[in-house]
Amino acid sequence: MEGSNFGFKGISPDIGVALAVVSGSAFILALLHYYRHCSRQKAMVEPLPNPQSVEVEWILSDLACQMFSMISVPVYDTHGPEECIYIINHAELSTIACKGEKVSQLLKHAHSCKGLRNVIKMGSQITQEESKTAEGTPKGAIITHGNLVADISAFLWSYGQRGFELTPDDVHLSFLPLAHMYERANEFLMFVNGVRIGFFRGDPKLLLEDFRELKPTFFSAVPRLLNRIYDKVSAGVAGSKLKSWIFQKALESKENDMKRGMPSKNTVWDYLNLLGGCLRQISSAGHVGPPIPCNIVKLVDVEEMEYFAKSGQGENGTLRIIDRKKNIFKLSQSFVVAIVVPDAEVLEVWARSKGLKGDMKELCQNETVYQAIFQDLLAKGKEGELNSLEQVKKIYLHPEMFSIENGLLTPTLKAKRLLLQRTFEEEIDRLYEQAEAEKSLEKAN
């Protein structure tokens, strides 16, 4: 884009990883000029020349709105027409920037969108700021500039306490949906510190290749993704005893360092090129964790769960948010059953080593596979010091990974609990019936 302060560089035409150095004040002002002066008729703007620039256009559009205190409402690409119409009307949106294939849908339903005046066509991706719950009507939350400034300032202070500092030499690999507040906050954190941002090519299965190409120093993840990376790396070294031994030694060494509270960055293991070889920090949203300086926490009684604030309950003297109250319940049965989805890459390698044949569906129905996974779960449970009531009693092996595409995961890779419950209702009921029957047979004997 000549004539602007915005630079876009393709790191590899074959891989398609993009590295954006964002200092695009000229582009932002030009975009805002259009936003503020376009006619009241439906308007369309052609995408920027580089088709890979969708994520960059998305971010610059968001920043453009912020410069003039406009309210941006990011919308997930997975929303259907009814949900989009609901959000447009509920948030009283007048202008929408979206990818090309969404334009026809918007025009088709324009009569149902009361205040919509402008449609801006971009290279890809929709823009919004209402989040979608796992099921039901999308719900919105107002996030102010003050909220973001407090959040980013608290992170920078926390990093500083540990001697970690982001610099213009750092590179962040952006993987999570830009419509989600977690990744948006990460992007702003990078901007404040002049960090370069690279966007993965869009296929989670190729993420490790993106790591090796971009060589990021900072990465924001979620637990499901970290587990996926661990499984893929494990499967990659499983075919070689030497590689497997080196990997396990590296893992044990790093785990011991973490347990001692003495993480190191200059051991021989730090030079293994598994994730590009340059990572300095991984940020994960596994659980909320301890309060940071911008938080105010209030504890309240939950009498039905026998929790009382005056008791000062916690874990090792600290607060830890583990889940929403509505998701914590007492079992009507005195045991646990589980739906288990084996990792295809890991299972197939293991099956070949045992001389087992078949596709994922056939392997999941194989008794040898069932017993191996079931026993592994029991071993992990003992390792985690679960009591007998918490140990799984029966499992069902499902051959297809939960994904955004099959509707069982949210865009941030969280499980849609109610939908999963409905999807596997028959299997869960059958597992409980089998466990009850075995329990009754044990008593009879």
Buried (B, 14 or more C-beta within 10 A) or exposed (E): BEEBEBBBEBBBEEBBBBBBBBEBBEBBEBBBEBBEEBEEEBBEBEBBEBEBBBBBBBBBBBBBBBEEEEEBBBBBBBBEEEBBBBBBBBBEBBBBBBBEEBBEBBBEBBEBBEEBBBBBBBBBBBBBBBBBEBEEEBEBEEBEEEBBEBBBBBBBEEBEEEEEEBEEEBBBBBBBBBBBBEBBBBBBBBBBBBBBBBBBBEEBEBBBBBBBBBBBBBBBBBEBBBEBBEBBBBBBBBEEEEEBEBBEEBBEBBEEBEEEEEEEEEEEBBEEEBBBEBBBBEBEBEEEEEEBEBEEEEBEEEEEEEBEEEEEEEEEEEBEEEEEEEEEEEEEEEBBBBBBBBBBBBBBBBBEEEEBEEEBEEBBEBEEBBEBBBEEBBEEBEEEEBEEEEBBBBBBBBBEBBEBEEEBBBBBBBEBEEBBEEBBEEBBEBBBEBBBEEBEEEEEE
